[in-house]
């Protein structure tokens, strides 16, 4: 595993950005976390435009739902309607179970959901499990 | 004779109608006697006139009075029955005519006038009867005129016939007076009935109006209630959702502080952090439960036909830690397939089983899940061998945030059973329990087999 895993975090909350960074820093797997703070920037990143021409294609997207301007649902809708981008696994960060319900009711399928934790230790464990799952057990569909 | 008019006036006034019944009867009898006395008096005066052959002014005076009475009646000064007027005219007029000189007297004209007046004053039948009596009287007078030249016999016959006609007219007058009284009573009764009917109609109208008003206000308050319910759900959702954010920041960063600055904290500092994390965790589960509670009626959750065994299996997996730690046994019957919102019914089973284990001091807690087929509905029962619940709490226990124990004794947010109740009500069922303290509790809830839940609450 020579190359680091490219992760795109779409999150507007500074605190959550730090927490996610911390959790990934503690992970066993080398990764590079790219952060964008709203939905529009996320799409620019994915389509490599408006100052994001040199970014790598992410292997995994962590998507927050509640964001100003363009929210997570719209980003997810866009990703899932693009034949190329829809192969990238999207993990939705939710605040409550209710978010998951809403997302499901819009029939937008995310690869997985992670509840943003109150308990940091628990969050660390979840991220760890996630890493194990996505990067070691499942050989996720990278570019086919 | 203004007094006669007054007397008649009184008898036809409201005052007389309002008098008590026995007084009315008495006064009517007095009136009749008065008529008889007057009539007899007039007759007596008339019989005098047979001897004194001159014209007597009484006849004209009485007829004028009667005409005045007739005019009063027509102008509405007072209402006198046509029958009675006709009778009065005849009873006063006829003897006078006879007394004042028979057929050849000028007063014969008054007799004819009386017939015409009774025609005009009374109804046509009364008029006809009076005319008939008048004509037959005239005919009889003609007959008497031609019968004999002898004045003694003639006078005697005239005298006889005077009594004869007086009796007939008196009898007829009595009949008419009775009719008058009867009619008067009838009119009064009809009037009273009419008033009552009006009152009834009025109160009906008022009632109808009130019902309409009430229905309207009920309808609008119902709308208001629906609106405020929707608002409340919206509010609870937004509030609990937005409350989670800052809470997570506090919880996470306090923990991060503990981890990254551990060497700088003494034991007190670490225990403070523990308190903070504990508080945040509890607050978070409160908010999460409240959020769930507020979302029970929301749309977007469809009723599905699901195998309850699958739901139970999943929930028991979630309960595994608790089951193991309390050394509990869960016995679940093979459950039916039902129509429900799977996730919500899952919460109910989870909470009830969870409570059965939690509120249980037995060395080996047992929770049993079973059901009965009740035709149109399913009746589920979840029983345990736990601490039991006093019947005095049978309503309270379903109230939001209602706890029967200190949180040190049994943890929890106090929302579980309220949530169950709200979900079961949303499923058009009911939830209740039977319990014996220190023996155990059985919770029952029913579920209609043909469940339909309309998405009424707005998002």
Interface residues (C-beta under 8 A of the other chain):
Chain A: X13 X15 X16 X19 X22 X95 X96 X97 X98 X99 X101 X102 X105 X116 X117 X118 X119 X120 X121 X123
Chain B: X237 X240 X241 X244 X245 X247 X248 X249 X251 X252 X253 X255 X256 X259 X277 X280 X281 X284 X288 X291 X292 X295 X300 X301
